[in-house]
Amino acid sequence: MAAARMTQAQLVRHMAEKCEVNNKAARGFLDELAKIALSETKKNGIFVLPGLGRLVKSNRKARMGRNPATGQAIKIPAKTVVKFRVAKAAKDAIVPGGKKK
Protein backbone atom coordinates (compact mmCIF):
# COMPACT_ATOMS: atom_id res chain seq x y z
CA MET A 1 0.00 0.00 0.00
CA ALA A 2 1.43 3.37 -1.04
CA ALA A 3 1.90 6.16 1.46
CA ALA A 4 -0.46 9.11 1.23
CA ARG A 5 0.94 12.01 -0.77
CA MET A 6 1.53 15.42 0.77
CA THR A 7 -1.39 17.77 0.17
CA GLN A 8 -1.00 21.41 -0.80
CA ALA A 9 -2.11 22.53 2.69
CA GLN A 10 0.47 20.22 4.29
CA LEU A 11 3.18 21.56 1.99
CA VAL A 12 2.26 25.16 2.89
CA ARG A 13 2.33 24.35 6.63
CA HIS A 14 5.67 22.56 6.30
CA MET A 15 7.24 25.46 4.36
CA ALA A 16 5.86 27.96 6.88
CA GLU A 17 7.39 26.05 9.79
CA LYS A 18 10.78 25.51 8.12
CA CYS A 19 11.09 29.11 6.92
CA GLU A 20 9.63 30.55 10.14
CA VAL A 21 6.90 32.52 8.36
CA ASN A 22 3.11 32.37 8.53
CA ASN A 23 1.01 30.14 6.27
CA LYS A 24 -0.11 33.11 4.15
CA ALA A 25 3.51 34.04 3.31
CA ALA A 26 4.41 30.41 2.52
CA ARG A 27 1.37 30.05 0.23
CA GLY A 28 2.27 33.36 -1.45
CA PHE A 29 5.81 32.09 -2.08
CA LEU A 30 4.59 28.84 -3.63
CA ASP A 31 2.00 30.65 -5.77
CA GLU A 32 4.62 33.13 -7.01
CA LEU A 33 7.08 30.31 -7.77
CA ALA A 34 4.42 28.55 -9.85
CA LYS A 35 3.57 31.80 -11.68
CA ILE A 36 7.23 32.49 -12.49
CA ALA A 37 7.79 28.90 -13.66
CA LEU A 38 4.81 29.08 -16.03
CA SER A 39 5.60 32.52 -17.45
CA GLU A 40 9.32 31.78 -17.95
CA THR A 41 8.59 28.44 -19.64
CA LYS A 42 6.04 30.10 -21.92
CA LYS A 43 8.38 33.02 -22.76
CA ASN A 44 11.82 31.32 -22.92
CA GLY A 45 10.93 27.66 -23.40
CA ILE A 46 12.70 26.56 -20.19
CA PHE A 47 12.58 27.11 -16.43
CA VAL A 48 15.20 25.56 -14.14
CA LEU A 49 14.37 24.68 -10.54
CA PRO A 50 17.85 24.04 -9.09
CA GLY A 51 18.22 20.62 -7.52
CA LEU A 52 14.87 19.34 -8.86
CA GLY A 53 14.81 19.72 -12.61
CA ARG A 54 13.53 21.86 -15.42
CA LEU A 55 10.28 22.62 -17.20
CA VAL A 56 10.86 22.50 -20.96
CA LYS A 57 8.55 23.53 -23.79
CA SER A 58 8.96 21.03 -26.63
CA ASN A 59 7.56 20.68 -30.15
CA ARG A 60 6.20 17.30 -31.21
CA LYS A 61 6.22 16.48 -34.91
CA ALA A 62 3.13 15.22 -36.72
CA ARG A 63 3.08 11.42 -36.86
CA MET A 64 0.98 8.43 -37.76
CA GLY A 65 -0.76 6.51 -35.00
CA ARG A 66 -3.45 3.88 -34.57
CA ASN A 67 -6.93 4.03 -33.14
CA PRO A 68 -6.71 1.35 -30.42
CA ALA A 69 -10.39 0.45 -30.75
CA THR A 70 -10.43 -0.12 -34.52
CA GLY A 71 -6.77 -0.47 -35.44
CA GLN A 72 -7.29 2.17 -38.15
CA ALA A 73 -4.28 4.39 -38.95
CA ILE A 74 -4.79 8.04 -38.01
CA LYS A 75 -2.68 11.17 -38.45
CA ILE A 76 -1.70 12.81 -35.15
CA PRO A 77 -1.05 16.54 -35.69
CA ALA A 78 2.08 18.40 -34.52
CA LYS A 79 1.72 20.17 -31.17
CA THR A 80 3.67 21.92 -28.42
CA VAL A 81 3.93 20.12 -25.07
CA VAL A 82 5.53 20.83 -21.69
CA LYS A 83 7.85 18.27 -20.11
CA PHE A 84 9.53 18.11 -16.72
CA ARG A 85 13.08 16.77 -16.84
CA VAL A 86 14.26 15.59 -13.45
CA ALA A 87 17.76 16.67 -12.40
CA LYS A 88 20.38 13.94 -11.97
CA ALA A 89 20.93 14.96 -8.34
CA ALA A 90 17.21 14.47 -7.62
CA LYS A 91 17.15 11.08 -9.38
CA ASP A 92 20.19 9.90 -7.43
CA ALA A 93 18.71 11.09 -4.13
CA ILE A 94 15.42 9.23 -4.76
CA VAL A 95 16.77 6.10 -6.46
CA PRO A 96 20.49 5.73 -5.71
CA GLY A 97 22.46 3.70 -8.21
CA GLY A 98 19.98 3.70 -11.08
CA LYS A 99 16.87 1.58 -11.63
CA LYS A 100 16.93 -0.51 -8.44
CA LYS A 101 13.75 -0.58 -6.38
N, C-alpha and C positions, 0 to 999 in steps of 0.2 A: 504494500500500500504506500503510495507516494505521500510525502509530507505536504501539508497545506502551503500554498504560496503566500508570500507577503502581500497584503493588500496595500492600496494607496494610502489609506489612513495610517496603517502601521508604519509604512515607509516615512511618512511625514513626521510621525511621533518619534521614530528612531533618529531621523536627521535633526530634529529639534533638540533632542536630548544630547546627542553627540556634539552638536555645534553650539550648545548652550544658548539657544534662541527659542522664541515661542513658536507654536505650531503654525501661526499665520505667516511668520517670516520664512519658515522652512517650506511651506506650501508655495509661497511666492517665489522662492529660489527654484524649486522644481518646475513650476510653471514657466518661469523665464528661461530656464535651461532648455525645456522642450520647445519653446517659441524660437529661440536662437537656433537650435538644431534644425528645425524645419525650414526657417527662412534661409539659413546658410546653405543647406542642401539644395533648396530650390534655386538659389541665386548662383552658387559656385559649383554645384554638382557633388560636393563632399563636405562632411562635417566630422572632425576627429574628436572623440571623447577619450582623452589620454588614459591608458591603462585598460580600457574596455574594448574599444574598436572604433569603427567609422561607419557613418551613413553615407551611401554612395548612390547617386542617381545614375542609372544605366539604361542604355537603349537596347531593346530586343529586336532582332531582325524578324521579318515576316517568315513564316515557315509552314510546312504542311504537317497536319496532325490527323488524328482519327477520332471520329465520334465513337466513344466506347460502347454505346448502346447498339449502334447499327454497323459499326466497322467501316462506315463510309469515310473517305478521305475528305478533309476540309482544310481550307486555307485559314491560318491564324495570322491576323494582321500584326504589323510592327507596332510596338508600344514602348513607352518609357516606364521603368519600374524603379523602386527604391529597395536597396539591399543593405543589410547590416553585416559588415565583415568584422568578425571577432578578432581582437588583438592576440598575438601569440602569447603574451604574458598572461592574459586572461584564460586562454585555453590551457596553458600549462598549470595555472593555479587550480583550475577546476578538474582537469583530467591529466595528472602528471604522467609523462612518458608516453603520450599518444592515445591510442584507441582502447586502452584497457578499461574495464568497468570495475 
